[in-house]
Amino acid sequence: MVTVGENYTVSVLRRLSARGDGDAIVAGERRISGAEAAATVLRFAAALRSRGLAEGDGVALFVENSPEALLLQLAVHFTGCRLVFVPPEPGNAELEALVRRADVKMLLFDPVFAQRTRQIAGRVGIPHLLGVGPSSTAEDFLASASGRTGLSPDEAADGRSVATLLYTGGTTGLPKLVVHRSGYYDTYVRAASAYADDASDGLVLLVCTLVTHTSGHGTFLVGLLSGHTVVLLRSFDAGTALSVMERERVTRVIVVTPMLYELLDHPDCVPGRFPALTTLHYTGAAASPARLEQAIERFGPVLDQIYGASENALVTQLTSQEHDPGRPESLTSCGRPGPGVEVELRDEDGKPVPVGHPGELYVRSGTVMEGYWQDPERTAEVLDDEGWFRSGDIARADENGYLYLVDRARDIIVTGATADNVYSRLLDDFLAAQPGVREAATVGLPGADDQETVHVVLVPEDPAGTPDLPGLTRAITEALGTLYTPASYSVADSLPRTTVGKTDKKALRAALLASRG
């Protein structure tokens, strides 16, 4: 248990050391013991301090998934430096703005990003630029740390120095950077026991998501703290993931929803292949009920939905026992609030809405962000003085406390046809359950009199096939009413994704508007 002021990394190091020669991290053919992992963290920490970094200095990681990337995260926090995640998906201009805004003193980059790093560093002054491996761009941090004597565990910085900046979008020049401090990690340590299954050994966690995102970063920590061997994929490939799940006898796996779909669509995903699997976490975006039924058929009763965001980590959870195909509505829920999480649904005036009515979701918990880095105005828009975070998600609650996400506030389509709005999530889920439709995304496009029209983008199961659009329209109108009748359709091979795997409706809408000329 973490005590006040203790650096959470000390708890992680204790857990690693206790594993001794047992595997702690597996990546391809590499198998790293607990003792080796703990020693590596302490060597990395010594190498960081040797560069003159002080507590609170920003250290950025621009990396793909690797054991070194995982252990560097711990080393940065052990030394009390501010960890800055630089995800690979945004363009260089956005990453330059991110690094500049985060006030980075050191940038550690994966050699695969050497060219991009050179471009970023050429425009942003970075005192220390180092490669996580050999590169012609900069000195190899791993080589410099390899022969170094590690720090002692009692040399950890005070836990109150711990801080992390997570990128959560924005526009070039003013990216939003979420700030989390020690309380965020103390909550992870306390919650880890909930993920320790009954067995004392044989726990294996597969991490498929990026470790520079909330899902990969947090899952890795909880996995180590709960006694799991962490199996890491450098990048996601459905066939590789399925093979690793079988070979390593994975008991728990974390994916974002599009990854789950890719697993289900792979020919090697067959029922009964993964007897060791007890939990399959999916997160990042809601999944259609039809796909969840398919997943239960393939993997068994192991699905566990986690709903959260960079700003507030875990909000709700729908456990495997609560995924009940016999009660189809259960598959449309995102579950009930997690331990220590308070939620309220409020109307436009900030007043609570009655049970069953949609309202904007507000969250308060120990994992809600401190704010956006050096951005008090945008922080004030979403976080009040009492710690309530305004999520921007529209949800309703039933009499048993289950929440159902209806839409993003900005994704509501105002047609002006009636006093009601079109909730695009409802139509997305309905279409995804129709024969021949793999995915669907509903957006509002400009219509007459400043109102919006309903446009549906379909991804068919058979790329060569043509969806029965009149038939779909009739089915929509019959099931959801005339308000949801699409004014137009388009067909695509795939849907654009955000960095965490959600359908990027902003990009989709922009592309549709651009195509109109």
C-alpha positions in Angstrom: 0.0 0.0 0.0 1.3 3.5 -0.9 1.8 5.9 2.0 1.3 9.6 1.8 4.3 11.1 0.0 5.6 7.8 -1.2 6.5 7.5 -4.9 4.2 4.9 -6.5 7.2 3.5 -8.5 8.6 2.1 -5.2 5.5 -0.2 -5.0 6.1 -1.3 -8.6 9.8 -2.0 -7.9 8.9 -4.0 -4.9 6.5 -6.1 -6.9 9.1 -6.6 -9.7 11.9 -7.5 -7.3 9.6 -10.1 -5.6 9.2 -11.9 -8.9 13.0 -12.6 -8.9 13.9 -14.7 -11.9 10.3 -15.1 -13.0 9.1 -13.4 -16.2 7.8 -9.8 -15.7 7.8 -8.6 -19.3 7.6 -10.6 -22.5 8.1 -9.0 -25.9 8.5 -11.3 -28.9 11.4 -13.6 -28.1 12.6 -11.4 -25.2 11.7 -12.5 -21.7 12.7 -10.0 -18.9 12.7 -11.2 -15.3 11.3 -9.2 -12.4 14.8 -8.7 -11.0 16.2 -7.6 -14.3 13.3 -5.1 -14.9 13.7 -3.6 -11.4 17.5 -3.2 -11.9 17.0 -1.6 -15.3 14.6 1.0 -13.9 17.2 2.0 -11.3 20.0 2.2 -13.9 17.8 4.3 -16.2 17.0 6.6 -13.2 20.7 7.0 -12.5 21.3 7.9 -16.1 18.6 10.5 -16.1 19.9 12.1 -12.9 23.4 12.1 -14.4 22.2 14.5 -17.0 21.4 17.1 -14.4 17.6 16.8 -14.6 15.8 18.2 -11.6 12.5 17.2 -10.1 9.7 18.6 -12.2 11.7 18.8 -15.4 9.9 17.6 -18.5 11.1 14.3 -20.0 9.3 13.3 -23.2 8.9 9.8 -24.6 8.4 9.6 -28.4 8.3 5.8 -28.6 6.6 2.7 -29.9 5.8 -0.2 -27.6 8.9 -1.8 -26.2 10.1 -3.0 -22.8 12.5 -0.1 -22.6 9.5 2.3 -23.1 7.7 0.7 -20.2 10.7 0.8 -17.9 11.6 4.4 -18.8 8.2 5.6 -17.7 8.9 4.2 -14.3 12.4 5.7 -14.2 11.2 9.2 -15.1 8.7 9.1 -12.3 11.2 7.6 -9.9 13.4 10.6 -10.4 10.5 13.0 -9.9 10.6 14.3 -13.5 7.5 15.2 -15.4 6.6 12.5 -17.9 5.4 13.8 -21.2 3.9 11.3 -23.7 4.4 12.1 -27.4 2.1 9.9 -29.4 3.1 9.1 -32.9 -0.2 9.7 -34.7 -0.4 13.5 -34.9 1.5 15.4 -37.6 4.9 16.9 -37.0 3.5 20.5 -36.6 1.2 19.3 -33.8 4.1 17.3 -32.1 6.3 20.4 -32.3 3.6 22.4 -30.5 3.2 19.6 -28.0 6.9 19.4 -27.1 7.3 23.2 -27.0 4.2 23.7 -24.8 5.2 20.9 -22.4 8.5 22.7 -21.7 10.6 19.5 -22.4 14.2 19.3 -21.1 14.8 15.9 -22.5 13.3 14.0 -25.5 13.9 10.2 -25.7 12.9 8.8 -29.0 12.5 5.4 -30.6 15.0 5.0 -33.5 12.0 4.4 -35.9 11.1 8.0 -35.3 14.6 9.4 -35.9 13.6 11.4 -39.0 10.6 12.9 -37.4 12.6 13.7 -34.3 15.2 15.6 -36.3 12.5 17.7 -37.8 10.9 18.4 -34.4 14.2 19.1 -32.7 15.2 21.4 -35.5 12.4 23.7 -34.7 12.2 23.3 -30.9 15.1 23.8 -28.5 15.6 20.6 -26.5 18.6 20.6 -24.2 18.9 16.8 -24.1 18.0 14.6 -27.2 18.7 10.9 -26.8 17.7 7.7 -28.7 16.2 4.7 -27.1 18.6 2.6 -29.1 21.3 3.4 -31.7 20.6 6.2 -34.1 22.6 8.6 -36.2 20.4 11.4 -34.9 21.6 11.4 -31.2 23.4 9.5 -28.5 22.1 6.1 -27.5 20.6 6.4 -24.0 20.5 2.7 -23.5 24.2 2.4 -24.2 25.0 5.2 -21.7 22.9 3.5 -19.0 24.0 -0.1 -19.6 27.2 0.0 -17.4 25.9 2.4 -14.9 25.4 1.6 -11.2 21.7 1.9 -10.5 20.2 4.1 -7.8 19.0 2.6 -4.6 15.2 2.2 -4.1 15.3 4.7 -1.2 16.5 7.4 -3.6 13.1 7.8 -5.2 11.8 11.3 -5.4 9.0 12.4 -3.1 5.7 11.1 -4.6 4.3 14.6 -4.7 6.8 15.3 -7.5 5.1 12.7 -9.8 3.4 14.2 -12.8 2.3 13.1 -16.3 1.2 15.0 -19.3 -1.1 13.1 -21.7 -1.9 14.5 -25.2 -5.6 14.7 -25.9 -5.9 16.6 -29.1 -6.3 20.2 -29.9 -5.2 22.4 -32.7 -1.6 23.1 -33.9 0.0 25.6 -31.5 -2.3 24.9 -28.6 -2.6 21.1 -28.0 -4.5 20.0 -24.9 -2.2 18.3 -22.4 -3.9 16.5 -19.5 -2.1 16.8 -16.1 -2.2 13.9 -13.7 -0.2 13.8 -10.4 0.5 11.4 -7.6 -3.1 10.8 -6.6 -3.8 9.4 -10.0 -1.1 6.7 -9.5 -2.0 6.0 -5.9 -5.4 5.1 -7.1 -3.9 2.6 -9.6 -1.9 1.0 -6.8 -5.0 0.7 -4.5 -7.1 -0.7 -7.4 -4.6 -3.2 -8.6 -5.7 -5.9 -6.1 -9.1 -6.0 -7.9 -7.3 -7.4 -11.0 -5.4 -10.1 -9.1 -7.3 -13.3 -9.9 -7.7 -16.2 -7.5 -4.7 -18.0 -8.8 -1.3 -16.8 -7.3 0.6 -17.5 -10.5 -0.1 -18.0 -14.2 -1.5 -14.5 -14.6 -0.6 -13.2 -18.1 -1.7 -9.8 -19.4 -1.4 -8.9 -23.1 -1.1 -5.2 -23.8 -2.0 -4.4 -27.4 -2.6 -0.6 -27.1 0.0 2.1 -27.2 1.9 2.6 -24.0 2.0 6.3 -24.6 -1.8 6.3 -24.2 -3.9 6.0 -21.1 -5.0 2.4 -21.8 -1.5 1.0 -22.4 0.2 3.1 -19.7 -2.4 2.3 -16.9 -2.9 -1.3 -17.9 0.8 -2.0 -17.7 1.1 -0.6 -14.2 -2.0 -2.4 -12.9 -0.8 -5.6 -14.6 2.6 -5.5 -12.8 1.1 -4.5 -9.5 -1.5 -7.3 -9.6 1.1 -10.0 -10.3 0.7 -10.5 -14.0 3.4 -11.2 -16.5 3.0 -8.4 -19.1 3.2 -9.5 -22.7 3.7 -6.6 -25.0 3.0 -6.2 -28.7 5.2 -3.6 -30.4 2.3 -2.9 -32.8 -1.1 -4.4 -33.2 -1.8 -7.2 -35.7 -4.8 -9.4 -35.2 -3.2 -12.6 -36.3 -0.1 -12.0 -34.2 -2.3 -11.1 -31.2 -4.3 -14.3 -31.5 -1.2 -16.4 -31.8 0.4 -14.8 -28.8 -2.8 -15.2 -26.7 -2.7 -18.9 -27.4 1.1 -19.5 -27.1 1.5 -17.4 -23.9 -1.7 -18.7 -22.3 -2.9 -15.1 -21.9 -5.4 -14.7 -19.1 -6.2 -11.0 -19.6 -6.0 -8.7 -22.6 -6.7 -5.1 -23.3 -7.8 -3.8 -26.7 -9.6 -0.8 -28.1 -12.9 -1.5 -29.8 -11.6 -1.4 -33.4 -8.9 -4.0 -32.4 -11.7 -6.2 -31.1 -13.4 -6.0 -34.4 -10.2 -7.0 -36.2 -9.7 -10.0 -33.9 -13.3 -11.1 -34.6 -12.8 -10.7 -38.4 -9.6 -12.8 -38.5 -10.1 -16.4 -39.7 -8.0 -17.7 -36.8 -10.5 -16.3 -34.2 -12.4 -19.5 -33.4 -14.4 -20.6 -30.4 -12.4 -22.7 -27.8 -9.0 -21.6 -28.9 -8.2 -19.6 -25.7 -9.1 -21.6 -22.7 -6.8 -19.6 -20.4 -8.5 -16.3 -21.2 -10.6 -15.0 -18.2 -11.0 -11.3 -19.2 -11.0 -9.4 -22.4 -11.1 -5.6 -21.7 -12.3 -3.4 -24.5 -12.2 0.4 -24.3 -11.8 3.6 -26.3 -15.2 3.5 -28.0 -18.5 1.8 -27.6 -19.0 -1.6 -29.4 -22.2 -2.5 -31.2 -24.3 -5.1 -29.5 -24.2 -7.4 -32.5 -20.4 -7.4 -32.3 -20.4 -8.1 -28.6 -22.6 -11.1 -29.1 -20.2 -12.3 -31.7 -17.3 -11.8 -29.3 -19.0 -13.8 -26.5 -19.5 -16.6 -29.0 -15.8 -16.6 -30.0 -14.1 -15.9 -26.6 -16.7 -17.0 -24.1 -18.2 -14.9 -21.2 -15.0 -12.9 -20.7 -15.9 -9.4 -22.0 -15.3 -6.4 -19.7 -16.0 -2.9 -20.9 -14.0 0.0 -19.5 -15.3 3.5 -20.2 -13.1 6.4 -19.4 -10.9 9.1 -21.0 -7.5 10.7 -20.7 -9.0 13.3 -18.3 -10.6 10.8 -15.9 -9.3 7.3 -16.4 -12.0 4.8 -15.2 -15.5 6.1 -15.1 -17.7 3.0 -15.5 -17.2 -0.7 -16.0 -19.5 -3.4 -17.4 -18.2 -6.7 -16.1 -18.3 -10.1 -17.8 -21.2 -11.2 -15.7 -23.2 -8.1 -16.9 -22.7 -8.9 -20.6 -25.8 -10.9 -21.0 -27.0 -11.8 -24.6 -30.2 -13.0 -23.0 -30.8 -9.3 -22.0 -29.9 -7.5 -25.2 -30.1 -4.1 -23.5 -27.3 -5.0 -21.2 -25.0 -5.0 -24.3 -25.8 -1.3 -24.9 -24.7 -0.2 -21.4 -21.3 1.0 -20.4 -21.9 -0.3 -16.9 -22.0 1.3 -13.5 -19.5 3.7 -11.8 -16.3 2.2 -10.7 -15.0 2.2 -7.1 -14.7 5.7 -5.8 -16.3 7.3 -8.8 -19.2 9.7 -8.6 -21.3 10.6 -11.6 -24.2 13.0 -12.3 -26.2 13.6 -15.4 -27.1 17.2 -15.9 -29.2 19.3 -18.3 -28.0 22.4 -20.1 -28.6 24.5 -17.0 -26.4 22.2 -14.9 -29.3 20.6 -13.0 -29.7 16.8 -12.5 -32.0 15.1 -15.0 -34.6 12.4 -13.9 -33.8 8.8 -14.2 -34.2 7.6 -17.8 -33.6 11.1 -19.3 -30.5 12.0 -21.3 -28.0 14.4 -19.7 -24.4 15.4 -19.9 -22.2 13.2 -17.8 -20.2 14.8 -15.0 -17.5 12.8 -13.2 -15.7 13.2 -9.9 -13.0 10.7 -8.7 -9.4 10.4 -7.6 -8.4 9.9 -11.3 -9.9 13.1 -12.6 -7.2 15.3 -14.0 -5.7 18.3 -12.2 -6.4 20.3 -15.4 -5.0 21.1 -18.8 -1.3 22.0 -18.7 -0.8 25.8 -18.4 -4.3 26.3 -19.8 -6.6 27.7 -17.1 -9.3 28.9 -19.5 -9.9 25.5 -21.1 -9.6 23.8 -17.7 -12.3 26.0 -16.3 -14.6 25.0 -19.2 -14.6 21.4 -18.1 -13.5 21.3 -14.4 -15.2 23.1 -11.5 -13.9 24.0 -8.1 -15.6 21.0 -6.5 -13.7 18.6 -8.8 -16.5 17.8 -11.2 -15.3 17.0 -14.7 -17.7 17.8 -17.6 -17.2 14.9 -20.0 -19.1 16.1 -23.1 -20.7 12.7 -23.3 -24.5 12.4 -23.2 -25.9 9.5 -21.3 -28.9 8.2 -19.5 -29.2 6.1 -16.4 -31.7 3.3 -15.5 -33.2 2.6 -12.1 -30.4 0.1 -11.3 -27.6 2.7 -11.9 -26.4 1.4 -15.3 -25.3 4.1 -17.7 -26.0 4.2 -21.4 -24.0 6.5 -23.6 -26.2 8.2 -26.1 -23.8 10.5 -27.8 -21.1 13.1 -27.6 -22.6 16.5 -27.0 -21.1 17.8 -30.2 -22.3 14.8 -32.2 -26.0 15.5 -31.6 -27.7 16.2 -34.9 -30.2 19.0 -34.8 -32.5 18.5 -37.7 -35.2 21.0 -36.7 -37.8 18.5 -37.8 -39.2 18.3 -34.2 -38.1 19.4 -30.8 -36.1 16.2 -30.4 -32.5 15.6 -31.5 -31.0 12.8 -33.4 -28.5 10.8 -31.3 -26.1 9.4 -33.8 -24.8 6.7 -31.5 -28.3 5.1 -31.5 -28.4 5.0 -35.2 -24.8 3.8 -35.5 -25.5 0.8 -33.3 -28.8 0.0 -35.1 -27.0 -0.1 -38.5 -24.1 -2.1 -37.3 -26.5 -4.9 -36.3 -28.0 -5.0 -39.8 -27.0 -7.8 -42.3 -24.2 -6.9 -44.6 -23.0 -3.9 -42.5 -19.7 -4.0 -40.7 -19.6 -0.5 -39.3 -21.6 2.7 -39.6 -21.1 6.3 -38.6 -23.8 9.0 -38.6 -22.9 12.7 -38.9 -24.9 15.9 -39.4 -24.4 17.8 -42.6 -25.6 21.4 -43.3 -29.1 21.6 -44.6 -31.6 24.4 -45.2 -32.2 27.1 -42.7 -29.1 26.4 -40.7 -30.4 23.0 -39.7 -28.7 19.6 -40.2 -29.5 16.6 -42.2 -28.7 13.0 -41.2 -25.9 11.4 -43.3 -24.8 7.8 -42.8 -21.4 6.4 -43.9 -21.5 2.6 -44.3 -18.7 0.1 -44.3 -20.1 -3.1 -45.8 -19.1 -6.6 -44.8 -18.4 -7.3 -48.5 -16.3 -4.5 -50.0 -17.6 -5.5 -53.5 -21.2 -5.6 -52.4 -23.7 -2.7 -52.5 -25.8 -2.2 -49.4 -29.6 -2.2 -49.8 -30.1 1.5 -49.0 -33.8 1.6 -49.5 -34.2 -1.5 -47.3 -32.0 0.1 -44.6 -34.0 3.3 -44.7 -37.2 1.4 -44.2 -35.7 -0.5 -41.3 -34.5 2.7 -39.7 -37.8 4.4 -40.0 -39.7 1.5 -38.7 -37.4 0.9 -35.7 -36.4 4.5 -34.7 -39.0 6.8 -36.3 -38.9 9.2 -39.2 -36.7 11.6 -37.3 -33.8 9.2 -37.8 -34.4 8.7 -41.5 -31.1 9.4 -43.3 -31.2 12.2 -45.9 -28.1 10.7 -47.6 -25.7 7.8 -47.6 -22.1 7.1 -48.6 -20.1 3.9 -48.7 -16.5 3.6 -47.5 -13.8 0.9 -47.1 -13.1 2.1 -43.5 -13.8 4.8 -41.0 -11.2 7.3 -39.8 -10.0 6.8 -36.2 -8.9 9.0 -33.4 -5.6 8.2 -31.6 -7.6 6.0 -29.1 -9.5 4.1 -31.7 -12.8 6.0 -31.7 -14.5 6.9 -35.0 -13.3 10.3 -35.8 -16.5 12.0 -36.8 -14.9 15.4 -37.0 -12.5 14.2 -39.7 -15.3 12.2 -41.4 -17.6 15.3 -41.5 -14.8 17.5 -42.8 -14.0 15.0 -45.6 -17.7 14.8 -46.6 -17.9 18.6 -46.7 -14.7 18.8 -48.7 -16.1 16.3 -51.2 -19.1 18.6 -51.8 -16.7 21.2 -53.1 
